[in-house]
Amino acid sequence: MSDTKLVIGNWKMNGSWAKLCEFADAALRDRPACEAALCVPFPLLAAAQSALQATPLRWGAQDCSAHAAGAHTGEVSAGMICEFGARYVIVGHSERRAAHGETDGQIAEKVQRVRAAGMTPIVCIGETAAERDGNQTPAVLRSQLLQLLRTLGRDLVRVIVAYEPVWAIGRGDAATPGLVDDTHGFIAETLAIHAGLPAHSVRVLYGGSVNARNAAALLSRPLVAGVLVGAASLQAAEFVDICRAAARCADVEPCVSP
């Protein structure tokens, strides 16, 4: 696994051509010294390809269909997304699970579609406040991870996992570094026990109220390979600050993604 930290922005249902141009200008001016990408709504994929292709920023989508093609009105296939030069696809975000009833099995199918199209899935896992308060976090995360392992086995190393505690998303309060250590440690232990995968072989990001103020503390944790950023990824200056924190934590030289 790369030692370079990864910063992924999830724009959700926000953004515009003008905002992408703003990010392109910021990326060319500051040249993030880490791996960084913006996952944008489907209608902005062509604009992202046009605006970002000459910058260090990559781009991706926020979901895809579990089907390759066919009579699935309103859905978008991984193959279609790939045609716009996307590198990443977020799969199984808690908002998709809650609002659209996506199951672990459906999410695993989407992961396979993304991989078959030549892109990298970013699979979100995490517990709700009720599950946390009921001491169910280990059981919830284990269940979500085991479905991925049943589908992918050791090929999970080609997937990025994002731990997003649902209770922290959009609240302004990220999980404490200690809790992040414990949870990412549990994820690493689960992957080691059930698939024989050593720590750091799967990139595990942290997501949930990440911003420029707390990014360094989160990114400095030894098992955190990067961050998945929501609201803070909509402001170019703040996103660049988070990328700077990622570069400092990884202690890497400035780089440009191919």
C-alpha positions in Angstrom: 0.0 0.0 0.0 1.2 3.5 -0.8 2.6 5.6 2.1 1.0 8.7 0.5 -2.1 9.9 2.2 -5.3 10.0 0.2 -7.8 12.9 0.4 -11.2 12.3 -1.2 -13.8 15.0 -1.5 -17.5 13.9 -1.6 -19.5 16.8 -3.0 -22.8 15.0 -2.5 -25.6 16.9 -4.4 -23.6 20.1 -4.7 -21.2 21.7 -7.1 -21.1 23.4 -10.5 -18.8 24.0 -13.5 -17.7 27.3 -11.9 -16.7 25.5 -8.7 -14.7 22.9 -10.5 -12.8 25.7 -12.3 -12.1 27.3 -8.9 -10.7 24.0 -7.6 -8.6 23.6 -10.8 -7.1 27.0 -10.3 -6.3 26.2 -6.6 -4.8 22.9 -7.4 -2.5 24.4 -10.1 -1.5 27.2 -7.7 -0.8 25.0 -4.6 -0.2 21.6 -6.2 -1.3 19.2 -3.4 1.5 17.0 -2.2 -0.7 14.0 -1.7 -3.2 11.9 -3.7 -6.4 13.9 -3.9 -9.7 13.6 -5.8 -13.2 15.0 -6.0 -16.2 12.7 -6.3 -18.9 14.8 -8.0 -22.5 14.3 -9.1 -23.0 12.4 -12.3 -23.8 15.5 -14.5 -20.5 17.0 -13.5 -18.3 14.2 -14.5 -17.6 15.6 -18.0 -16.9 19.0 -16.5 -14.5 17.4 -13.9 -12.7 15.7 -16.7 -12.3 18.9 -18.6 -11.4 21.1 -15.7 -9.2 18.8 -13.7 -7.3 16.7 -16.2 -4.3 19.2 -16.3 -4.2 19.4 -12.5 -2.9 17.1 -9.7 -6.6 16.4 -8.7 -8.3 13.3 -9.9 -12.1 12.8 -10.0 -14.8 10.2 -9.4 -18.4 9.5 -8.8 -20.5 9.0 -5.7 -22.4 5.8 -6.7 -23.1 3.4 -9.6 -25.5 0.7 -10.6 -25.1 -2.9 -9.5 -26.0 -3.7 -13.1 -23.7 -3.5 -16.1 -26.4 -2.4 -18.5 -30.0 -2.9 -19.4 -33.5 -1.7 -18.5 -32.7 0.2 -15.3 -34.2 3.6 -15.9 -32.4 6.4 -14.0 -29.3 4.3 -13.1 -25.7 4.9 -14.2 -23.3 2.0 -14.8 -19.7 1.9 -13.8 -18.7 1.6 -17.4 -20.4 4.9 -18.2 -18.6 6.6 -15.4 -15.2 5.2 -16.5 -15.7 6.8 -19.9 -15.2 10.2 -18.3 -11.8 9.3 -16.9 -13.0 8.8 -13.4 -10.6 7.0 -11.0 -12.8 6.4 -8.0 -16.4 5.5 -7.2 -17.8 5.9 -3.7 -20.0 2.8 -2.9 -22.3 2.2 0.1 -22.3 5.6 1.7 -24.5 5.7 4.7 -26.9 8.2 3.0 -27.4 5.6 0.3 -27.9 2.8 2.8 -30.4 4.8 4.8 -32.3 6.7 2.1 -32.3 3.9 -0.6 -32.1 0.8 1.5 -28.9 -0.5 0.0 -27.8 -3.8 1.5 -24.3 -5.2 2.1 -24.9 -7.6 -0.8 -25.9 -4.9 -3.2 -22.9 -2.9 -2.2 -20.6 -5.8 -2.8 -22.1 -6.2 -6.3 -21.4 -2.5 -7.0 -17.8 -3.0 -5.9 -17.4 -5.7 -8.4 -18.8 -3.5 -11.2 -16.5 -0.7 -10.3 -13.5 -3.0 -10.3 -14.5 -4.6 -13.6 -14.6 -1.1 -15.2 -11.0 -0.5 -14.1 -11.7 2.0 -11.3 -11.2 1.9 -7.6 -14.2 1.5 -5.3 -14.3 3.4 -2.0 -16.5 1.4 0.2 -18.1 3.1 3.2 -18.8 1.3 6.4 -19.9 2.6 9.8 -22.3 2.5 12.7 -25.3 4.7 13.6 -25.6 6.5 17.0 -28.0 3.8 18.2 -25.7 1.0 17.2 -22.8 2.8 18.9 -24.8 3.4 22.1 -25.8 -0.2 22.1 -22.2 -1.4 21.9 -22.9 -2.9 18.5 -20.1 -1.2 16.6 -17.9 -4.3 16.3 -20.8 -6.5 15.1 -21.9 -3.9 12.6 -18.4 -3.4 11.1 -17.7 -7.1 11.1 -20.9 -7.8 9.2 -20.1 -5.1 6.6 -16.5 -6.3 6.2 -17.4 -10.0 6.0 -19.8 -9.4 3.1 -17.0 -7.7 1.2 -14.6 -10.6 2.0 -17.1 -13.2 0.9 -17.3 -11.4 -2.5 -13.7 -10.3 -3.0 -11.5 -12.4 -0.7 -7.9 -11.2 -0.7 -8.7 -9.0 -3.7 -10.0 -6.6 -1.1 -6.5 -5.1 -1.2 -7.6 -3.5 -4.5 -10.4 -1.7 -2.7 -10.4 1.4 -0.4 -12.4 1.2 2.8 -13.8 4.3 4.4 -14.8 4.1 8.0 -17.5 6.7 8.4 -19.3 6.7 11.8 -22.8 7.7 10.8 -23.3 9.7 14.0 -20.4 12.0 13.0 -21.4 12.8 9.4 -22.4 16.4 9.0 -22.4 17.1 12.7 -19.2 19.1 12.9 -17.7 16.7 15.5 -15.4 14.1 14.2 -14.6 10.9 16.2 -11.7 11.4 18.7 -8.3 10.2 17.6 -8.5 7.5 20.3 -11.7 6.2 19.0 -10.3 6.3 15.4 -7.3 4.2 16.6 -9.6 1.7 18.2 -11.9 1.3 15.3 -9.3 1.2 12.6 -7.4 -1.3 14.7 -10.6 -3.4 14.9 -10.9 -3.2 11.1 -7.3 -4.3 10.6 -7.7 -7.1 13.1 -10.9 -8.4 11.3 -9.2 -8.4 7.9 -6.2 -10.2 9.4 -8.3 -12.9 11.1 -10.7 -13.6 8.3 -8.6 -13.0 5.2 -5.0 -13.1 6.5 -4.4 -9.6 5.3 -1.7 -7.7 7.1 -2.2 -4.2 8.5 -1.8 -1.5 5.9 -2.5 -3.9 3.0 -5.9 -2.3 2.6 -6.2 1.5 2.6 -8.7 2.5 5.3 -9.8 6.2 5.3 -11.6 8.0 8.0 -14.7 10.1 7.2 -17.1 12.1 9.3 -16.9 15.8 9.9 -13.3 16.1 8.6 -12.2 19.7 8.2 -9.0 21.7 8.1 -9.0 22.1 11.9 -9.0 18.4 12.7 -7.4 16.9 9.6 -3.9 16.7 10.9 -4.9 15.0 14.2 -6.9 12.4 12.2 -4.3 11.9 9.5 -1.5 11.4 12.0 -3.1 8.2 13.3 -1.0 5.2 12.2 -3.8 3.2 10.7 -5.5 6.1 8.9 -4.5 6.0 5.2 -6.4 9.2 4.3 -9.7 11.0 4.8 -13.1 11.2 3.0 -14.2 14.8 3.3 -17.8 16.0 3.0 -18.8 19.6 3.5 -15.2 20.9 3.8 -14.5 19.6 0.3 -16.8 22.2 -1.2 -14.4 25.1 -0.3 -11.2 25.0 -2.4 -9.0 26.8 0.2 -10.1 24.4 3.0 -9.7 21.3 0.8 -6.1 22.5 -0.1 -5.4 22.9 3.6 -6.5 19.4 4.3 -4.2 18.2 1.5 -1.3 20.1 3.1 -2.0 18.3 6.4 -2.1 15.0 4.5 1.3 15.7 2.9 2.9 16.7 6.2 1.6 13.5 7.9 3.0 11.3 5.1 6.2 13.4 4.9 6.2 13.1 1.1 7.5 15.3 -1.7 5.0 17.2 -3.9 3.7 14.9 -6.6 1.4 15.0 -9.6 -0.9 12.0 -10.3 -0.5 10.6 -13.7 
